Amino acid sequence: MAAAIAVTTGATTYGGAEKSGLDTEPEGIAHAVEAVAFEDVGQMAVSSKAVVRATVTAVNPGRIVGADETAEPGEETAATQARDVTLNVTQAWSRNNFIKFPEPIVVEEWGWDADGDGYQVNNYTWSEVGKEYLFFLKPTSDPKRWNVINTEGRADIDQYEWLSSSAEEGSALAQSIESYEVFELGMYLTRIYDTKNPPEDMPTPADMPEPAPSGYGNEPITNPTAEPPVDLGTADGSEPTPYPSPS
């Protein structure tokens, strides 16, 4: 996900958040461009490692990423903090039903800025304790921690078992997801994850970006200590070379 941040303000904070320095709901929206645009729910599903139906049981402050990971919320720093969302998985789909989720798992979402102000990314609203969702997941190095495939990879489940997508409202992907209720989508996921007997209309996985090197996401952003060298050319009237010569 390539983040091009543009924040729209709106909500307020509440007592508990003021004590901790962290908002209890997002004040704005950070707009970002996704690395992959999924055509429909089938393509997003076969591009995911697993899909789970789960209830949120807890939300806690997660890792701090940015200029100073040791800073406390409210300190002047470029750091941003994630939200750790604990899920109790009640149903799961994966290739040949291979992946099991016997214990609660944690997914990461964003987040708080350096001042403790909350923000959501794109249409992905903050997950709420007690609510039930469908998550399209990719793994991390920790078997108990998973990531949503992107900001379009979650759907709310309403009281009638219909889905409300975190994809952009009115988009082809949102319409595809919201054309199903949970049971019907579960039947479809079972079909396309059965690699021993794949359906004729099997979706084609999207070309996913390469994962970042291990530990990359936990490293603070560093500022360069000196200006990089610039090749200004030969100063003899010829065009300057855009990059230093390899010789």
LOZA-65701 format. One record per residue (C-alpha): residue in three letters; x, y, z. Coordinates in Angstrom, 1 decimal. Each point is the difference from the previous one (the first is absolute). Layout:
N
(rec 'ALA',(X,Y,Z));
...
# end
This chain:
247
(rec 'MET',(0.0,0.0,0.0));
(rec 'ALA',(1.4,3.3,-1.0));
(rec 'ALA',(-1.2,2.6,2.5));
(rec 'ALA',(-0.8,3.5,-1.3));
(rec 'ILE',(-1.2,1.5,3.3));
(rec 'ALA',(-2.8,2.6,-0.1));
(rec 'VAL',(-1.9,0.3,3.3));
(rec 'THR',(-3.6,1.1,0.2));
(rec 'THR',(-1.0,0.9,3.6));
(rec 'GLY',(-3.3,-0.7,1.7));
(rec 'ALA',(-0.4,-1.9,3.3));
(rec 'THR',(0.6,0.7,3.6));
(rec 'THR',(1.8,-1.7,2.9));
(rec 'TYR',(-1.4,-1.5,3.2));
(rec 'GLY',(1.1,-0.2,3.7));
(rec 'GLY',(1.9,-3.3,-0.1));
(rec 'ALA',(2.0,1.1,-3.1));
(rec 'GLU',(0.9,3.3,1.5));
(rec 'LYS',(1.7,-1.8,3.0));
(rec 'SER',(2.1,-2.3,-2.3));
(rec 'GLY',(0.6,2.7,-2.6));
(rec 'LEU',(-1.6,-2.1,-2.7));
(rec 'ASP',(-3.3,0.7,-1.7));
(rec 'THR',(-2.8,-2.6,0.4));
(rec 'GLU',(-1.2,0.6,-3.6));
(rec 'PRO',(1.6,1.4,-3.1));
(rec 'GLU',(0.1,3.7,-0.5));
(rec 'GLY',(0.8,-0.2,-3.7));
(rec 'ILE',(0.7,-2.1,-3.1));
(rec 'ALA',(3.4,-0.7,-1.5));
(rec 'HIS',(-0.3,-0.5,-3.7));
(rec 'ALA',(2.3,-2.6,-1.6));
(rec 'VAL',(0.4,-1.7,-3.3));
(rec 'GLU',(-0.1,-3.8,0.1));
(rec 'ALA',(2.7,-2.0,-1.8));
(rec 'VAL',(-2.6,-2.4,-1.4));
(rec 'ALA',(-3.5,0.7,-1.3));
(rec 'PHE',(-2.1,-3.2,0.3));
(rec 'GLU',(-2.6,-0.6,-2.6));
(rec 'ASP',(-2.5,-1.9,2.2));
(rec 'VAL',(-0.3,-2.0,3.2));
(rec 'GLY',(1.2,-3.2,-1.7));
(rec 'GLN',(3.3,1.5,-1.1));
(rec 'MET',(0.6,1.6,3.5));
(rec 'ALA',(-0.8,-3.4,1.6));
(rec 'VAL',(2.4,-2.1,-2.1));
(rec 'SER',(2.7,2.7,0.5));
(rec 'SER',(-0.5,-0.3,3.8));
(rec 'LYS',(1.5,-2.7,2.2));
(rec 'ALA',(-3.3,-0.5,1.9));
(rec 'VAL',(-3.4,1.6,0.6));
(rec 'VAL',(-1.4,0.0,3.5));
(rec 'ARG',(-3.3,0.9,1.6));
(rec 'ALA',(0.8,1.4,3.4));
(rec 'THR',(-1.1,2.1,2.9));
(rec 'VAL',(2.2,2.8,1.4));
(rec 'THR',(0.6,-0.7,3.7));
(rec 'ALA',(2.6,2.7,0.8));
(rec 'VAL',(1.8,3.0,-1.5));
(rec 'ASN',(3.4,1.1,1.5));
(rec 'PRO',(2.7,2.5,-1.0));
(rec 'GLY',(2.5,-1.8,-2.3));
(rec 'ARG',(3.5,0.7,-1.3));
(rec 'ILE',(1.3,3.5,-0.6));
(rec 'VAL',(1.7,0.7,-3.3));
(rec 'GLY',(1.7,3.2,-1.1));
(rec 'ALA',(2.7,2.4,1.0));
(rec 'ASP',(0.1,-1.0,3.7));
(rec 'GLU',(-1.4,-3.3,1.1));
(rec 'THR',(0.7,0.8,3.7));
(rec 'ALA',(-2.1,3.2,0.0));
(rec 'GLU',(-3.2,0.1,2.1));
(rec 'PRO',(-3.3,1.0,-1.7));
(rec 'GLY',(-0.2,3.7,-0.2));
(rec 'GLU',(3.7,0.6,-0.3));
(rec 'GLU',(1.3,1.9,-3.0));
(rec 'THR',(1.0,-2.7,-2.4));
(rec 'ALA',(-0.9,-1.4,-3.4));
(rec 'ALA',(-0.9,-3.3,1.6));
(rec 'THR',(-3.3,-1.7,-0.7));
(rec 'GLN',(-1.6,-2.8,2.1));
(rec 'ALA',(-2.0,-3.0,-1.1));
(rec 'ARG',(-3.0,-1.6,1.6));
(rec 'ASP',(0.2,-3.7,0.9));
(rec 'VAL',(-3.4,-1.6,-0.6));
(rec 'THR',(-0.6,-3.3,1.7));
(rec 'LEU',(-2.3,-2.4,-1.9));
(rec 'ASN',(-1.9,-3.1,1.1));
(rec 'VAL',(-0.3,-2.0,-3.2));
(rec 'THR',(-3.3,-1.9,-0.4));
(rec 'GLN',(0.4,-1.1,-3.6));
(rec 'ALA',(2.9,-0.2,-2.4));
(rec 'TRP',(0.7,-0.7,-3.6));
(rec 'SER',(3.4,-0.9,-1.5));
(rec 'ARG',(1.4,-2.2,-2.8));
(rec 'ASN',(-1.3,-3.5,0.7));
(rec 'ASN',(-0.9,1.2,3.5));
(rec 'PHE',(3.6,-0.2,0.9));
(rec 'ILE',(0.4,2.9,2.4));
(rec 'LYS',(-1.5,-0.3,3.5));
(rec 'PHE',(-0.7,2.8,2.5));
(rec 'PRO',(-0.3,-1.7,3.4));
(rec 'GLU',(0.9,3.1,2.0));
(rec 'PRO',(-0.8,3.7,-0.2));
(rec 'ILE',(2.1,1.8,-2.7));
(rec 'VAL',(0.9,3.6,-0.3));
(rec 'VAL',(-0.2,2.3,-3.1));
(rec 'GLU',(1.5,3.4,-0.3));
(rec 'GLU',(-1.7,3.1,-1.1));
(rec 'TRP',(0.7,3.8,0.1));
(rec 'GLY',(0.2,1.9,2.1));
(rec 'TRP',(1.1,3.0,2.1));
(rec 'ASP',(2.4,2.8,-1.0));
(rec 'ALA',(2.7,1.5,2.3));
(rec 'ASP',(-2.6,2.1,1.8));
(rec 'GLY',(-2.2,-3.0,0.8));
(rec 'ASP',(-2.6,1.2,-2.6));
(rec 'GLY',(-1.8,-2.9,-1.6));
(rec 'TYR',(-0.3,-0.6,-3.7));
(rec 'GLN',(-1.3,-2.7,-2.3));
(rec 'VAL',(1.5,-0.9,-3.4));
(rec 'ASN',(-2.3,0.4,-3.0));
(rec 'ASN',(-3.5,-1.6,0.6));
(rec 'TYR',(1.4,-2.4,2.6));
(rec 'THR',(-1.8,1.2,3.2));
(rec 'TRP',(1.4,-1.0,3.4));
(rec 'SER',(-1.1,-3.5,1.0));
(rec 'GLU',(-2.3,0.0,3.1));
(rec 'VAL',(0.1,-2.4,2.9));
(rec 'GLY',(-3.0,-2.3,-0.1));
(rec 'LYS',(-0.6,0.4,-3.7));
(rec 'GLU',(0.3,-2.8,-2.5));
(rec 'TYR',(1.9,0.3,-3.3));
(rec 'LEU',(1.4,-1.9,-2.9));
(rec 'PHE',(3.8,0.4,-0.5));
(rec 'PHE',(2.1,-0.8,-3.1));
(rec 'LEU',(3.4,-0.8,1.5));
(rec 'LYS',(3.7,-0.4,-0.8));
(rec 'PRO',(2.4,-1.5,2.5));
(rec 'THR',(2.9,1.5,1.9));
(rec 'SER',(3.0,-1.7,1.6));
(rec 'ASP',(-2.0,-0.5,3.2));
(rec 'PRO',(-2.7,-2.7,-0.4));
(rec 'LYS',(-2.4,1.9,2.4));
(rec 'ARG',(0.4,3.3,-1.9));
(rec 'TRP',(-1.6,0.6,-3.4));
(rec 'ASN',(-0.5,3.0,-2.2));
(rec 'VAL',(-3.0,0.9,-2.1));
(rec 'ILE',(1.0,-0.3,-3.7));
(rec 'ASN',(-0.7,3.7,-0.4));
(rec 'THR',(-2.5,2.7,1.1));
(rec 'GLU',(-2.6,-1.6,-2.2));
(rec 'GLY',(0.3,-3.4,1.7));
(rec 'ARG',(-2.6,0.3,2.8));
(rec 'ALA',(-3.8,-0.2,-0.1));
(rec 'ASP',(-2.4,0.7,2.8));
(rec 'ILE',(-2.7,-2.6,0.7));
(rec 'ASP',(-3.4,1.4,0.9));
(rec 'GLN',(-2.8,-1.5,2.0));
(rec 'TYR',(-1.5,-1.5,-3.2));
(rec 'GLU',(3.3,-1.6,-1.0));
(rec 'TRP',(0.6,2.4,-2.9));
(rec 'LEU',(3.4,1.5,-0.6));
(rec 'SER',(1.2,3.6,-0.2));
(rec 'SER',(3.4,0.3,-1.6));
(rec 'SER',(2.9,2.3,1.0));
(rec 'ALA',(0.7,0.5,-3.7));
(rec 'GLU',(-0.9,3.3,-1.5));
(rec 'GLU',(-3.8,0.4,-0.1));
(rec 'GLY',(-1.4,-0.8,-3.4));
(rec 'SER',(3.2,-1.6,-1.3));
(rec 'ALA',(-0.1,-3.3,-1.9));
(rec 'LEU',(1.6,-1.8,2.9));
(rec 'ALA',(-2.4,1.4,2.6));
(rec 'GLN',(-3.0,-0.9,-2.2));
(rec 'SER',(1.4,-3.5,-0.5));
(rec 'ILE',(0.4,-0.6,3.8));
(rec 'GLU',(-3.3,1.6,0.9));
(rec 'SER',(-1.9,-2.2,-2.5));
(rec 'TYR',(0.5,-2.9,2.4));
(rec 'GLU',(-1.2,-0.8,3.5));
(rec 'VAL',(2.4,-1.9,2.2));
(rec 'PHE',(-1.3,-3.5,-0.6));
(rec 'GLU',(0.0,0.4,-3.8));
(rec 'LEU',(3.5,1.5,0.0));
(rec 'GLY',(1.2,-2.8,2.2));
(rec 'MET',(-1.2,-2.6,-2.5));
(rec 'TYR',(1.8,1.9,-2.8));
(rec 'LEU',(3.2,0.2,2.1));
(rec 'THR',(-0.1,-3.7,0.7));
(rec 'ARG',(-0.3,-0.7,-3.8));
(rec 'ILE',(2.9,2.2,-1.1));
(rec 'TYR',(2.3,-1.2,2.9));
(rec 'ASP',(-0.5,-3.6,-1.0));
(rec 'THR',(3.2,-0.5,-2.1));
(rec 'LYS',(-0.7,-3.7,-0.5));
(rec 'ASN',(-3.3,0.8,-1.8));
(rec 'PRO',(0.3,3.6,-1.2));
(rec 'PRO',(-3.1,1.6,-1.6));
(rec 'GLU',(0.0,0.8,-3.7));
(rec 'ASP',(-0.3,3.7,0.8));
(rec 'MET',(3.0,0.0,2.3));
(rec 'PRO',(1.1,3.6,0.6));
(rec 'THR',(3.6,1.0,-0.9));
(rec 'PRO',(2.1,1.3,2.9));
(rec 'ALA',(1.2,3.5,-0.2));
(rec 'ASP',(3.7,0.8,-0.4));
(rec 'MET',(0.9,0.9,3.6));
(rec 'PRO',(3.0,2.2,0.9));
(rec 'GLU',(3.0,-1.7,1.6));
(rec 'PRO',(-0.1,0.1,3.9));
(rec 'ALA',(2.3,2.4,1.8));
(rec 'PRO',(3.2,-1.5,1.5));
(rec 'SER',(-0.5,-1.5,3.5));
(rec 'GLY',(-0.1,2.6,2.7));
(rec 'TYR',(-0.2,2.9,-2.5));
(rec 'GLY',(-3.4,1.2,1.3));
(rec 'ASN',(1.4,0.3,3.5));
(rec 'GLU',(3.0,2.2,-0.8));
(rec 'PRO',(-0.3,3.7,0.7));
(rec 'ILE',(0.2,2.4,-3.0));
(rec 'THR',(3.5,1.5,-0.2));
(rec 'ASN',(1.0,3.4,-1.3));
(rec 'PRO',(3.0,0.3,-2.3));
(rec 'THR',(3.1,1.5,1.8));
(rec 'ALA',(1.3,1.7,-3.2));
(rec 'GLU',(-1.2,1.1,-3.3));
(rec 'PRO',(0.5,-2.7,-2.7));
(rec 'PRO',(2.7,0.8,-2.6));
(rec 'VAL',(-1.4,1.7,-3.2));
(rec 'ASP',(1.6,-0.4,-3.4));
(rec 'LEU',(-0.2,3.5,-1.6));
(rec 'GLY',(1.6,-1.1,-3.3));
(rec 'THR',(3.3,0.9,-1.6));
(rec 'ALA',(-0.5,3.9,0.0));
(rec 'ASP',(1.3,0.0,-3.6));
(rec 'GLY',(-3.3,0.9,-1.6));
(rec 'SER',(-1.2,-3.6,-0.4));
(rec 'GLU',(-3.2,-1.3,1.6));
(rec 'PRO',(0.4,-1.0,3.6));
(rec 'THR',(-0.1,-3.7,0.7));
(rec 'PRO',(-3.1,-1.0,2.1));
(rec 'TYR',(2.0,-2.6,2.0));
(rec 'PRO',(3.6,-0.4,1.1));
(rec 'SER',(2.2,-1.8,-2.5));
(rec 'PRO',(0.8,-3.6,1.0));
(rec 'SER',(3.6,0.5,-1.0));
# end
